[in-house]
Every structure is written in structure tokens, then in C-alpha cells.
Amino acid sequence: MRPYPIMMNLVNKRVVVVGGGRVGLRKTFSLLESGARVALIAPRIEPELVELEKQGRVNWIEANFSDQILDRFPDTVLIFGTTDNRETNVEIYESANRRKIPCNIADVPDLCSFIVPAVISQGDLIISVSTGGSSPALARRIRQELQKQFGPEYGKMTKLMGDLRKHVMSVGAGSDENRKLFSEIVDSELLKALRESDTKKALDILKKILPKDIDVDGAITKDGL
């Protein structure tokens, strides 16, 4: 049975990471980028994590994992295990299951209630690749190929479309007309102009497509192009 793909809003949500090595470090940084409040459980942690703790960006519990520690964080929505100890990983997984908290143990598919895909991101554009846990190496290879195809211009395009959307919607045209308009923008040479950092060309394209009552220069934030 295939896993169900989903993206989760973690802003101000509590996430527990068990393990303070390099895997735990990478996991913690990615969670912080998503706005999560990270509680870190480990007897020792990497220097970068120590610095995050000093800055107040993570809550470090300097101890080996135990089920009782989770009592301190009743609002936990996800648990990540990043240790290389099978016995500890099983304990983390079983504790999470008893509390009905989704759990992921790094590189141990049989101890995961959810899996983490390989991800590339350009601004607000996020593309994830998963093999259902069958081959993380293949997922990484596909991610590397996608990184070549989807460059920084896609991040600019995503930001630009977000800037324009609220202005187009405020005009009050019908949904079919708006859909046609957005499709025309996406199918235009705008992406090429953004790739070439040709601001004048990008603005000219938009002014030709958008309704005359939309101030294109005013609709785009200064970092939109």
C-alpha cells in the first residue's frame, strides 16, 4: 500500500528530535526553517546544536531518551528518532505509538509511521520525491536531477505569481477568466525573462497580459523580480 503524500504546517508546533548527531542536526535545521518549536533529547549534541540552544531556538534535554521525558511535551505533533541504536529507536517508536504521535526513525522504514521525502526548494516552491521508503538513494538521485531542471527562477516565478494573484482576484473577474489569465502568464516567456534577470522584459510581458486596471509595478514587491 502506498503512503499518502501530505505537507504539514509546523509553525509554532512542537516537534521532538531524539539524537544530537549530524542527522539530528540536519533534521533540526529543516524543522526550524518550517517554524517548528524543537525539543532535542540527547546526552550530547553537535556544537551547532549547542549554539542553537544558547540562542533559545531549541529546548535541549541533556539525557538519554525515556518515555517519561515525553510527558514534558504533551503538545508534541511529530517525533523524529535519529540515533543509531536499535533498542533506543524501538523505544522511541513504541512510545510514540502509545501516545498516537506520528514517528519517523531515520533510515529504519519498519519503525516509521510516516516517511520524509527527498526535497528541493526554490523559494515557496517545494518539490518532494519519495520511493515509499524502498530506495532513499534513488529518491536522492531523482532530486539531484530535478535540481538541474528547476533553478532559482522558479522561486522568483512562484513569488511573483503570489504577488499578482491577490491583485487579479480583487478585480472581480470570473474564475474561468482568472484561470485563463494565470495560464497565459505561466505559458508566456516570463519564466525565461526571470531566468535571464531581464526585469524590463518581465514587466513588458505582464503589462501585455494583465488587465489595464492593474498597476503591474505596484502589484509586485521589490524582491518579486
N, CA, C and O of each residue as an XYZ file, in Angstrom:
900
protein
N       0.839     -1.197      0.000
C       0.000      0.000      0.000
C       0.878      1.253      0.000
O       1.842      1.344      0.760
N       0.539      2.208     -0.852
C       1.360      3.404     -0.968
C       1.057      4.393      0.155
O      -0.086      4.490      0.603
N       2.085      5.135      0.619
C       1.827      6.184      1.618
C       1.053      7.332      0.980
O       1.111      7.540     -0.232
N       0.329      8.070      1.810
C      -0.451      9.208      1.328
C       0.395     10.468      1.441
O       0.823     10.819      2.540
N       0.649     11.163      0.322
C       1.509     12.361      0.376
C       0.770     13.529      1.017
O      -0.412     13.752      0.754
N       1.482     14.270      1.864
C       0.880     15.407      2.550
C       1.972     16.389      2.953
O       3.104     15.982      3.214
N       1.646     17.675      3.005
C       2.560     18.676      3.544
C       1.916     19.271      4.779
O       0.719     19.558      4.778
N       2.688     19.459      5.825
C       2.151     19.817      7.135
C       2.663     21.185      7.576
O       3.852     21.480      7.460
N       1.766     22.004      8.076
C       2.132     23.303      8.636
C       2.642     23.097     10.058
O       1.888     22.686     10.940
N       3.927     23.386     10.279
C       4.535     23.164     11.594
C       4.818     24.462     12.345
O       5.496     24.441     13.372
N       4.318     25.573     11.858
C       4.574     26.855     12.523
C       4.040     26.815     13.958
O       2.854     26.584     14.192
N       4.955     27.047     14.917
C       4.641     27.050     16.356
C       4.155     25.703     16.876
O       3.546     25.633     17.944
N       4.421     24.629     16.127
C       4.067     23.285     16.586
C       5.286     22.629     17.240
O       6.421     22.837     16.811
N       5.035     21.836     18.283
C       6.117     21.163     18.994
C       6.532     19.888     18.266
O       5.701     19.034     17.959
N       7.830     19.773     17.996
C       8.393     18.576     17.390
C       9.568     18.111     18.242
O      10.419     18.913     18.628
N       9.612     16.823     18.531
C      10.693     16.246     19.331
C      11.681     15.532     18.419
O      11.289     14.722     17.578
N      12.966     15.837     18.591
C      14.037     15.156     17.872
C      14.888     14.424     18.898
O      15.383     15.035     19.845
N      15.062     13.130     18.717
C      15.886     12.335     19.626
C      17.202     12.023     18.924
O      17.216     11.387     17.870
N      18.303     12.472     19.512
C      19.613     12.267     18.917
C      20.231     13.591     18.519
O      19.576     14.428     17.897
N      21.502     13.783     18.881
C      22.150     15.068     18.644
C      23.332     15.005     17.713
O      24.201     15.877     17.753
N      23.384     13.971     16.857
C      24.470     13.848     15.893
C      24.197     14.624     14.620
O      23.372     15.537     14.612
N      24.888     14.266     13.534
C      24.757     15.011     12.283
C      23.354     14.881     11.677
O      22.828     15.836     11.107
N      22.753     13.688     11.807
C      21.399     13.518     11.276
C      20.420     14.367     12.069
O      19.549     15.021     11.495
N      20.563     14.357     13.393
C      19.708     15.187     14.233
C      19.900     16.660     13.946
O      18.948     17.439     14.005
N      21.128     17.048     13.636
C      21.426     18.441     13.291
C      20.684     18.861     12.020
O      20.033     19.905     11.984
N      20.792     18.030     10.980
C      20.106     18.346      9.721
C      18.593     18.396      9.924
O      17.915     19.280      9.400
N      18.077     17.446     10.685
C      16.639     17.415     10.932
C      16.195     18.660     11.690
O      15.163     19.251     11.372
N      16.969     19.053     12.683
C      16.607     20.221     13.489
C      16.592     21.490     12.653
O      15.667     22.296     12.758
N      17.611     21.670     11.824
C      17.661     22.869     10.978
C      16.453     22.932     10.039
O      15.852     23.993      9.870
N      16.101     21.804      9.432
C      14.970     21.812      8.498
C      13.658     22.082      9.221
O      12.769     22.729      8.669
N      13.530     21.596     10.439
C      12.312     21.842     11.223
C      12.216     23.310     11.635
O      11.137     23.902     11.598
N      13.343     23.888     12.024
C      13.341     25.304     12.387
C      12.977     26.173     11.189
O      12.282     27.178     11.336
N      13.442     25.789     10.009
C      13.096     26.530      8.801
C      11.595     26.492      8.534
O      11.049     27.389      7.892
N      10.928     25.445      9.032
C       9.480     25.311      8.857
C       8.706     25.954     10.002
O       7.478     25.890     10.038
N       9.426     26.576     10.938
C       8.760     27.289     12.022
C       8.398     26.439     13.223
O       7.650     26.889     14.091
N       8.911     25.217     13.293
C       8.584     24.327     14.411
C       9.321     24.738     15.682
O      10.376     25.370     15.628
N       8.744     24.366     16.832
C       9.413     24.520     18.131
C      10.032     23.167     18.459
O       9.317     22.202     18.727
N      11.354     23.097     18.438
C      12.054     21.817     18.543
C      12.535     21.543     19.967
O      13.203     22.366     20.593
N      12.171     20.360     20.453
C      12.730     19.842     21.703
C      13.708     18.738     21.333
O      13.349     17.790     20.634
N      14.933     18.863     21.799
C      16.009     17.947     21.428
C      16.384     17.090     22.629
O      16.727     17.619     23.686
N      16.320     15.760     22.475
C      16.648     14.840     23.561
C      17.910     14.071     23.191
O      17.904     13.292     22.238
N      18.984     14.282     23.932
C      20.260     13.603     23.672
C      21.228     13.921     24.803
O      21.208     15.030     25.338
N      22.083     12.956     25.177
C      23.074     13.245     26.215
C      24.182     14.173     25.730
O      24.777     14.907     26.520
N      24.457     14.136     24.417
C      25.464     15.006     23.811
C      24.941     15.477     22.463
O      24.205     14.756     21.789
N      25.321     16.682     22.074
C      24.856     17.205     20.796
C      25.996     17.906     20.064
O      27.000     18.288     20.666
N      25.825     18.065     18.774
C      26.825     18.726     17.944
C      26.987     20.199     18.365
O      26.045     20.812     18.866
N      28.191     20.759     18.156
C      28.428     22.166     18.539
C      27.406     23.138     17.945
O      27.013     24.101     18.603
N      26.974     22.891     16.707
C      25.983     23.787     16.084
C      24.666     23.750     16.850
O      23.977     24.764     16.957
N      24.317     22.583     17.380
C      23.088     22.467     18.168
C      23.237     23.145     19.523
O      22.282     23.714     20.051
N      24.440     23.079     20.081
C      24.704     23.795     21.338
C      24.475     25.290     21.133
O      23.898     25.963     21.988
N      24.930     25.796     19.998
C      24.756     27.217     19.699
C      23.271     27.562     19.554
O      22.824     28.610     20.020
N      22.524     26.687     18.914
C      21.078     26.916     18.779
C      20.397     26.933     20.150
O      19.471     27.707     20.391
N      20.874     26.071     21.031
C      20.306     26.028     22.382
C      20.619     27.316     23.139
O      19.771     27.835     23.864
N      21.837     27.829     22.970
C      22.224     29.084     23.622
C      21.382     30.256     23.109
O      21.084     31.198     23.843
N      21.014     30.171     21.845
C      20.203     31.223     21.238
C      18.727     31.092     21.599
O      17.917     31.953     21.257
N      18.385     30.014     22.288
C      16.997     29.794     22.662
C      16.131     29.269     21.539
O      14.904     29.344     21.611
N      16.751     28.742     20.508
C      15.978     28.272     19.352
C      15.568     26.812     19.477
O      14.665     26.361     18.773
N      16.225     26.064     20.370
C      15.814     24.693     20.656
C      15.812     24.484     22.159
O      16.505     25.186     22.895
N      15.037     23.524     22.605
C      14.973     23.143     24.013
C      15.708     21.821     24.164
O      15.189     20.777     23.768
N      16.923     21.852     24.739
C      17.740     20.641     24.835
C      17.525     19.961     26.180
O      17.729     20.560     27.236
N      17.109     18.697     26.120
C      17.031     17.844     27.309
C      18.275     16.963     27.305
O      18.377     16.034     26.504
N      19.211     17.249     28.189
C      20.505     16.554     28.199
C      20.362     15.208     28.903
O      20.694     15.074     30.081
N      19.864     14.210     28.166
C      19.598     12.892     28.758
C      19.383     11.878     27.644
O      19.108     12.233     26.498
N      19.514     10.608     28.009
C      19.117      9.547     27.104
C      17.590      9.535     27.016
O      16.902      9.987     27.931
N      17.079      9.020     25.920
C      15.631      9.009     25.745
C      14.953      8.082     26.743
O      15.453      7.000     27.050
N      13.812      8.526     27.239
C      12.924      7.674     28.028
C      11.497      8.133     27.763
O      11.264      9.294     27.427
N      10.571      7.242     27.910
C       9.167      7.565     27.658
C       8.704      8.721     28.541
O       7.903      9.551     28.111
N       9.206      8.776     29.772
C       8.756      9.797     30.724
C       9.098     11.216     30.253
O       8.379     12.165     30.564
N      10.189     11.354     29.507
C      10.578     12.684     29.044
C       9.484     13.291     28.170
O       9.287     14.506     28.178
N       8.783     12.464     27.426
C       7.737     12.973     26.549
C       6.588     13.592     27.334
O       5.808     14.368     26.781
N       6.475     13.255     28.626
C       5.437     13.882     29.450
C       5.630     15.400     29.542
O       4.680     16.145     29.780
N       6.880     15.844     29.350
C       7.160     17.285     29.413
C       6.617     18.030     28.195
O       6.480     19.253     28.213
N       6.313     17.281     27.147
C       5.893     17.910     25.891
C       4.574     17.296     25.407
O       4.551     16.618     24.380
N       3.490     17.525     26.131
C       2.201     16.919     25.758
C       1.630     17.456     24.443
O       0.704     16.873     23.878
N       2.191     18.574     23.959
C       1.684     19.171     22.726
C       2.451     18.701     21.487
O       2.297     19.275     20.409
N       3.276     17.662     21.635
C       4.092     17.173     20.524
C       3.229     16.660     19.376
O       2.282     15.903     19.589
N       3.568     17.083     18.152
C       2.808     16.630     16.981
C       3.594     15.640     16.124
O       3.004     14.869     15.367
N       4.937     15.659     16.241
C       5.785     14.726     15.494
C       6.987     14.355     16.351
O       7.447     15.139     17.180
N       7.487     13.130     16.132
C       8.714     12.690     16.799
C       9.666     12.118     15.751
O       9.279     11.290     14.926
N      10.923     12.576     15.798
C      11.958     12.050     14.919
C      13.031     11.367     15.757
O      13.540     11.945     16.717
N      13.367     10.150     15.396
C      14.476      9.445     16.030
C      15.658      9.424     15.092
O      15.528      9.008     13.941
N      16.816      9.867     15.566
C      17.989      9.950     14.683
C      19.192      9.227     15.293
O      20.336      9.523     14.949
N      18.935      8.290     16.190
C      20.041      7.570     16.809
C      20.395      6.352     15.959
O      19.628      5.954     15.082
N      21.558      5.767     16.224
C      21.950      4.547     15.524
C      21.846      3.326     16.428
O      22.443      2.284     16.159
N      21.070      3.473     17.516
C      20.875      2.376     18.465
C      19.496      1.762     18.256
O      18.483      2.422     18.485
N      19.449      0.507     17.825
C      18.178     -0.142     17.500
C      17.244     -0.191     18.717
O      16.046      0.063     18.588
N      17.778     -0.509     19.875
C      16.946     -0.610     21.066
C      16.303      0.731     21.412
O      15.123      0.798     21.758
N      17.102      1.801     21.314
C      16.554      3.135     21.577
C      15.503      3.508     20.542
O      14.459      4.066     20.880
N      15.779      3.200     19.288
C      14.842      3.521     18.223
C      13.499      2.810     18.416
O      12.439      3.398     18.199
N      13.554      1.561     18.817
C      12.317      0.807     19.076
C      11.553      1.456     20.225
O      10.329      1.574     20.168
N      12.263      1.875     21.261
C      11.616      2.515     22.408
C      10.934      3.825     21.981
O       9.816      4.118     22.405
N      11.622      4.606     21.138
C      11.041      5.854     20.641
C       9.761      5.559     19.865
O       8.731      6.199     20.077
N       9.840      4.597     18.980
C       8.696      4.245     18.131
C       7.508      3.769     18.966
O       6.373      4.184     18.732
N       7.770      2.905     19.933
C       6.687      2.376     20.763
C       6.080      3.472     21.641
O       4.866      3.505     21.843
N       6.918      4.362     22.160
C       6.409      5.479     22.961
C       5.509      6.383     22.128
O       4.450      6.818     22.580
N       5.950      6.656     20.906
C       5.150      7.496     20.018
C       3.820      6.830     19.686
O       2.780      7.489     19.667
N       3.853      5.535     19.425
C       2.618      4.821     19.102
C       1.632      4.845     20.252
O       0.434      5.032     20.043
N       2.129      4.656     21.468
C       1.225      4.681     22.635
C       0.548      6.034     22.777
O      -0.597      6.127     23.219
N       1.264      7.071     22.398
C       0.720      8.426     22.531
C       0.022      8.900     21.251
O      -0.472     10.025     21.169
N      -0.002      8.010     20.263
C      -0.643      8.334     18.977
C      -0.010      9.568     18.313
O      -0.702     10.431     17.773
N       1.334      9.617     18.373
C       2.093     10.693     17.742
C       2.831     10.127     16.535
O       3.555      9.143     16.687
N       2.682     10.694     15.359
C       3.422     10.211     14.189
C       4.930     10.228     14.450
O       5.464     11.169     15.037
N       5.602      9.164     14.000
C       7.026      9.000     14.320
C       7.807      8.584     13.081
O       7.337      7.802     12.255
N       9.018      9.134     12.979
C       9.931      8.748     11.908
C      11.288      8.433     12.519
O      11.881      9.261     13.210
N      11.768      7.224     12.255
C      13.120      6.834     12.679
C      13.991      6.822     11.439
O      13.733      6.066     10.503
N      15.023      7.656     11.425
C      15.849      7.844     10.236
C      16.422      6.531      9.728
O      17.075      5.794     10.466
N      16.166      6.253      8.451
C      16.728      5.094      7.750
C      16.269      3.755      8.312
O      16.925      2.736      8.091
N      15.150      3.742      9.036
C      14.594      2.472      9.544
C      13.102      2.443      9.184
O      12.264      2.771     10.024
N      12.763      2.056      7.948
C      11.375      2.130      7.483
C      10.383      1.357      8.344
O       9.229      1.768      8.470
N      10.811      0.245      8.940
C       9.864     -0.549      9.724
C       9.523      0.108     11.065
O       8.640     -0.367     11.779
N      10.220      1.201     11.411
C       9.920      1.935     12.635
C       9.435      3.345     12.306
O       9.721      4.296     13.033
N       8.702      3.466     11.210
C       8.184      4.778     10.797
C       6.677      4.710     10.576
O       6.180      3.814      9.893
N       5.969      5.649     11.151
C       4.556      5.786     10.818
C       4.373      6.818      9.706
O       3.279      6.963      9.160
N       5.451      7.534      9.374
C       5.464      8.391      8.197
C       6.890      8.457      7.679
O       7.842      8.231      8.426
N       7.033      8.765      6.406
C       8.367      8.867      5.809
C       8.607     10.295      5.357
O       7.666     11.049      5.112
N       9.872     10.659      5.252
C      10.252     12.013      4.832
C      10.830     11.937      3.425
O      11.822     11.242      3.203
N      10.227     12.638      2.474
C      10.714     12.560      1.100
C      11.992     13.362      0.897
O      12.354     14.198      1.725
N      12.669     13.095     -0.214
C      13.767     13.960     -0.641
C      13.135     15.241     -1.177
O      12.137     15.185     -1.896
N      13.706     16.390     -0.833
C      13.061     17.668     -1.145
C      14.027     18.627     -1.828
O      15.199     18.716     -1.461
N      13.516     19.341     -2.828
C      14.228     20.504     -3.351
C      13.289     21.694     -3.175
O      12.069     21.544     -3.245
N      13.853     22.859     -2.948
C      13.013     24.046     -2.771
C      13.657     25.241     -3.446
O      14.872     25.438     -3.396
N      12.813     26.023     -4.071
C      13.208     27.313     -4.649
C      12.177     28.318     -4.154
O      11.081     28.411     -4.707
N      12.525     29.073     -3.110
C      11.561     29.966     -2.509
C      10.383     29.189     -1.954
O      10.559     28.244     -1.185
N       9.170     29.591     -2.347
C       7.971     28.910     -1.876
C       7.653     27.648     -2.660
O       6.740     26.904     -2.303
N       8.403     27.408     -3.722
C       8.194     26.192     -4.494
C       8.898     25.028     -3.802
O      10.104     25.076     -3.560
N       8.141     23.995     -3.490
C       8.697     22.803     -2.850
C       8.328     21.589     -3.692
O       7.156     21.364     -3.995
N       9.332     20.814     -4.064
C       9.111     19.580     -4.813
C       9.666     18.432     -3.992
O      10.838     18.438     -3.616
N       8.829     17.452     -3.717
C       9.279     16.309     -2.919
C       9.235     15.037     -3.750
O       8.391     14.875     -4.632
N      10.164     14.137     -3.446
C      10.284     12.874     -4.167
C      10.354     11.747     -3.153
O      11.147     11.791     -2.213
N       9.522     10.744     -3.350
C       9.523      9.616     -2.429
C       9.433      8.304     -3.194
O       8.740      8.209     -4.207
N      10.130      7.310     -2.704
C      10.005      5.957     -3.243
C       9.269      5.059     -2.245
O       9.370      3.834     -2.307
N       8.529      5.686     -1.326
C       7.792      4.913     -0.331
C       8.694      4.205      0.662
O       8.294      3.228      1.296
N       9.928      4.711      0.793
C      10.875      4.082      1.706
C      11.660      2.953      1.076
O      12.546      2.387      1.717
N      11.351      2.608     -0.186
C      12.015      1.474     -0.837
C      13.464      1.779     -1.192
O      14.331      0.911     -1.087
N      13.726      3.013     -1.613
C      15.086      3.353     -2.022
C      15.362      4.836     -1.834
O      15.177      5.614     -2.769
N      15.804      5.251     -0.636
C      16.191      6.656     -0.426
C      17.276      7.109     -1.395
O      17.316      8.277     -1.783
N      18.165      6.184     -1.791
C      19.240      6.547     -2.720
C      18.668      6.968     -4.066
O      19.142      7.929     -4.672
N      17.643      6.248     -4.539
C      17.016      6.606     -5.805
C      16.284      7.941     -5.681
O      16.320      8.756     -6.603
N      15.625      8.165     -4.555
C      14.934      9.435     -4.336
C      15.927     10.590     -4.379
O      15.631     11.640     -4.949
N      17.114     10.403     -3.775
C      18.137     11.439     -3.803
C      18.617     11.697     -5.234
O      18.844     12.842     -5.624
N      18.769     10.614     -6.014
C      19.225     10.753     -7.405
C      18.206     11.560     -8.213
O      18.580     12.439     -8.989
N      16.934     11.263     -8.031
C      15.886     11.991     -8.752
C      15.865     13.451     -8.309
O      15.675     14.348     -9.131
N      16.061     13.694     -7.012
C      16.117     15.067     -6.506
C      17.243     15.838     -7.177
O      17.062     16.994     -7.559
N      18.406     15.208     -7.324
C      19.543     15.868     -7.959
C      19.232     16.229     -9.413
O      19.638     17.286     -9.896
N      18.514     15.353    -10.100
C      18.138     15.640    -11.479
C      17.148     16.803    -11.542
O      17.247     17.657    -12.422
N      16.196     16.835    -10.611
C      15.211     17.907    -10.584
C      15.860     19.259    -10.256
O      15.418     20.300    -10.742
N      16.907     19.231     -9.432
C      17.595     20.475     -9.086
C      18.203     21.134    -10.316
O      18.301     22.359    -10.386
N      18.605     20.329    -11.270
C      19.160     20.877    -12.512
C      18.070     21.538    -13.348
O      18.325     22.505    -14.066
N      16.863     21.012    -13.249
C      15.757     21.489    -14.080
C      15.051     22.707    -13.488
O      14.637     23.611    -14.215
N      14.920     22.722    -12.167
C      14.170     23.789    -11.506
C      15.131     24.696    -10.739
O      15.467     24.433     -9.584
N      15.564     25.765    -11.403
C      16.529     26.684    -10.821
C      15.869     27.807    -10.041
O      14.661     27.778     -9.807
N      16.666     28.807     -9.631
C      16.171     29.923     -8.818
C      15.047     30.712     -9.477
O      14.252     31.353     -8.789
N      14.977     30.669    -10.812
C      13.916     31.412    -11.494
C      12.520     30.898    -11.117
O      11.538     31.638    -11.179
N      12.449     29.631    -10.729
C      11.147     29.081    -10.318
C      10.722     29.643     -8.963
O       9.532     29.817     -8.700
N      11.696     29.923     -8.114
C      11.373     30.574     -6.849
C      10.847     31.975     -7.093
O       9.884     32.407     -6.459
N      11.497     32.697     -8.036
C      11.040     34.044     -8.389
C       9.637     33.998     -9.003
O       8.787     34.837     -8.707
N       9.416     33.003     -9.862
C       8.119     32.875    -10.521
C       7.020     32.596     -9.496
O       5.933     33.167     -9.578
N       7.298     31.733     -8.549
C       6.316     31.419     -7.515
C       5.982     32.656     -6.698
O       4.812     32.921     -6.419
N       7.012     33.421     -6.307
C       6.798     34.649     -5.537
C       5.989     35.654     -6.354
O       5.068     36.289     -5.840
N       6.339     35.788     -7.614
C       5.665     36.737     -8.495
C       4.187     36.386     -8.669
O       3.326     37.264     -8.624
N       3.900     35.105     -8.868
C       2.511     34.681     -9.044
C       1.706     34.930     -7.769
O       0.523     35.265     -7.822
N       2.364     34.762     -6.630
C       1.683     35.052     -5.361
C       1.368     36.529     -5.214
O       0.297     36.895     -4.730
N       2.311     37.389     -5.634
C       2.092     38.838     -5.590
C       0.922     39.242     -6.483
O       0.075     40.052     -6.107
N       0.904     38.653     -7.671
C      -0.109     39.033     -8.650
C      -1.495     38.483     -8.334
O      -2.507     39.114     -8.639
N      -1.532     37.322     -7.730
C      -2.813     36.631     -7.542
C      -3.846     37.479     -6.803
O      -4.999     37.568     -7.225
N      -3.424     38.110     -5.681
C      -4.398     38.882     -4.901
C      -4.907     40.094     -5.666
O      -6.050     40.516     -5.488
N      -4.052     40.651     -6.520
C      -4.487     41.804     -7.308
C      -5.447     41.388     -8.419
O      -6.433     42.072     -8.694
N      -5.144     40.261     -9.049
C      -6.025     39.764    -10.105
C      -7.383     39.384     -9.519
O      -8.421     39.693    -10.104
N      -7.378     38.714     -8.365
C      -8.629     38.291     -7.750
C      -9.469     39.494     -7.321
O     -10.698     39.427     -7.321
N      -8.806     40.594     -6.955
C      -9.537     41.769     -6.478
C     -10.292     42.485     -7.599
O     -11.201     43.270     -7.331
N      -9.919     42.219     -8.847
C     -10.599     42.841     -9.977
C     -12.042     42.352    -10.083
O     -12.923     43.067    -10.561
N     -12.266     41.109     -9.624
C     -13.631     40.586     -9.592
C     -14.071     39.840    -10.830
O     -15.270     39.648    -11.035
N     -13.141     39.417    -11.657
C     -13.495     38.631    -12.837
C     -13.905     37.220    -12.415
O     -13.664     36.806    -11.281
N     -14.522     36.496    -13.334
C     -14.954     35.136    -13.028
C     -13.783     34.176    -12.914
O     -12.679     34.467    -13.373
N     -14.037     33.022    -12.295
C     -12.966     32.043    -12.074
C     -12.409     31.511    -13.384
O     -11.204     31.280    -13.487
N     -13.259     31.311    -14.391
C     -12.775     30.825    -15.685
C     -11.839     31.839    -16.339
O     -10.810     31.477    -16.909
N     -12.211     33.106    -16.246
C     -11.383     34.165    -16.832
C     -10.045     34.264    -16.104
O      -8.997     34.425    -16.730
N     -10.092     34.167    -14.766
C      -8.844     34.222    -13.992
C      -7.954     33.034    -14.304
O      -6.737     33.176    -14.426
N      -8.558     31.868    -14.434
C      -7.777     30.666    -14.742
C      -7.072     30.821    -16.086
O      -5.907     30.451    -16.232
N      -7.784     31.365    -17.058
C      -7.197     31.584    -18.376
C      -6.051     32.594    -18.297
O      -5.024     32.439    -18.957
N      -6.244     33.620    -17.486
C      -5.227     34.661    -17.341
C      -3.954     34.100    -16.715
O      -2.855     34.349    -17.211
N      -4.098     33.342    -15.628
C      -2.929     32.766    -14.959
C      -2.218     31.772    -15.874
O      -0.989     31.700    -15.882
N      -2.985     31.015    -16.635
C      -2.378     30.061    -17.572
C      -1.573     30.793    -18.639
O      -0.497     30.343    -19.034
N      -2.100     31.918    -19.102
C      -1.395     32.700    -20.112
C      -0.072     33.229    -19.568
O       0.934     33.255    -20.277
N      -0.082     33.649    -18.311
C       1.154     34.141    -17.690
C       2.186     33.017    -17.584
O       3.354     33.195    -17.929
N       1.737     31.870    -17.105
C       2.651     30.739    -16.912
C       3.196     30.242    -18.239
O       4.350     29.819    -18.316
N       2.371     30.289    -19.293
C       2.801     29.790    -20.604
C       3.569     30.824    -21.425
O       4.012     30.526    -22.534
N       3.729     32.025    -20.894
C       4.431     33.086    -21.614
C       5.952     32.923    -21.488
O       6.444     31.915    -20.982
N       6.671     33.927    -21.956
C       8.128     33.935    -21.860
C       8.614     34.507    -20.530
O       9.797     34.814    -20.378
N       7.699     34.651    -19.565
C       8.050     35.271    -18.287
C       9.132     34.482    -17.552
O      10.073     35.069    -17.018
N       9.004     33.174    -17.524
C       9.990     32.360    -16.827
C      11.380     32.542    -17.427
O      12.372     32.617    -16.702
N      11.447     32.612    -18.736
C      12.731     32.834    -19.407
C      13.310     34.188    -19.024
O      14.511     34.317    -18.789
N      12.438     35.202    -18.963
C      12.900     36.533    -18.582
C      13.453     36.540    -17.161
O      14.462     37.190    -16.886
N      12.797     35.822    -16.267
C      13.274     35.735    -14.890
C      14.599     34.982    -14.819
O      15.480     35.329    -14.032
N      14.728     33.958    -15.642
C      15.983     33.188    -15.668
C      17.137     34.076    -16.118
O      18.263     33.939    -15.642
N      16.845     34.981    -17.034
C      17.874     35.873    -17.576
C      17.983     37.175    -16.785
O      18.758     38.061    -17.145
N      17.204     37.288    -15.708
C      17.185     38.506    -14.871
C      16.871     39.744    -15.688
O      17.403     40.824    -15.432
N      16.002     39.575    -16.673
C      15.602     40.680    -17.547
C      14.307     41.291    -17.004
O      13.209     40.922    -17.421
N      14.453     42.222    -16.077
C      13.290     42.813    -15.410
C      12.388     43.559    -16.382
O      11.164     43.455    -16.297
N      12.980     44.309    -17.303
C      12.182     45.078    -18.257
C      11.307     44.166    -19.100
O      10.124     44.440    -19.303
N      11.888     43.087    -19.586
C      11.127     42.143    -20.411
C      10.005     41.509    -19.603
O       8.892     41.341    -20.103
N      10.298     41.157    -18.350
C       9.286     40.541    -17.490
C       8.106     41.481    -17.274
O       6.951     41.062    -17.344
N       8.399     42.750    -17.011
C       7.332     43.734    -16.806
C       6.526     43.955    -18.086
O       5.303     44.082    -18.039
N       7.215     44.001    -19.229
C       6.522     44.180    -20.502
C       5.552     43.030    -20.765
O       4.433     43.246    -21.230
N       5.989     41.818    -20.467
C       5.134     40.639    -20.672
C       3.878     40.736    -19.815
O       2.766     40.495    -20.284
N       4.079     41.095    -18.548
C       2.946     41.175    -17.626
C       1.978     42.292    -18.016
O       0.762     42.125    -17.917
N       2.505     43.405    -18.450
C       1.642     44.534    -18.825
C       0.800     44.218    -20.055
O      -0.292     44.762    -20.217
N       1.301     43.346    -20.919
C       0.541     42.948    -22.099
C      -0.586     41.975    -21.742
O      -1.627     41.952    -22.399
N      -0.369     41.171    -20.694
C      -1.330     40.119    -20.355
C      -2.359     40.575    -19.332
O      -3.542     40.262    -19.458
N      -1.917     41.309    -18.323
C      -2.804     41.667    -17.216
C      -3.808     42.749    -17.611
O      -3.543     43.540    -18.517
N      -4.957     42.788    -16.936
C      -5.947     43.850    -17.189
C      -5.323     45.221    -16.985
O      -4.429     45.395    -16.157
N      -5.804     46.191    -17.751
C      -5.225     47.531    -17.724
C      -5.386     48.218    -16.367
O      -4.615     49.113    -16.018
N      -6.415     47.780    -15.593
C      -6.636     48.453    -14.305
C      -5.763     47.901    -13.186
O      -5.918     48.295    -12.030
N      -4.850     46.999    -13.513
C      -3.886     46.501    -12.520
C      -2.554     47.209    -12.742
O      -1.973     47.138    -13.824
N      -2.081     47.891    -11.702
C      -0.785     48.561    -11.746
C       0.306     47.510    -11.521
O       0.596     47.138    -10.385
N       0.898     47.044    -12.606
C       1.875     45.958    -12.513
C       3.043     46.333    -11.615
O       3.461     45.532    -10.779
N       3.576     47.540    -11.776
C       4.724     47.964    -10.964
C       4.359     47.989     -9.477
O       5.188     47.655     -8.630
N       3.140     48.377     -9.163
C       2.714     48.442     -7.770
C       2.305     47.099     -7.206
O       2.301     46.895     -5.992
N       1.954     46.169     -8.113
C       1.483     44.853     -7.669
C       2.609     43.932     -7.266
O       2.384     42.943     -6.568
N       3.827     44.244     -7.698
C       4.971     43.364     -7.454
C       5.863     43.957     -6.382
O       6.279     45.111     -6.482
N       6.156     43.179     -5.365
C       7.064     43.640     -4.313
C       8.470     43.767     -4.902
O       8.786     43.171     -5.932
N       9.301     44.555     -4.228
C      10.626     44.886     -4.767
C      11.497     43.654     -4.983
O      12.396     43.669     -5.824
N      11.231     42.567     -4.214
C      12.023     41.354     -4.423
C      11.278     40.348     -5.295
O      11.722     39.212     -5.461
N      10.132     40.775     -5.855
C       9.371     39.869     -6.709
C      10.044     39.553     -8.030
O       9.765     38.523     -8.644
N      10.923     40.430     -8.466
C      11.671     40.200     -9.686
C      13.169     40.118     -9.409
O      13.958     39.926    -10.334
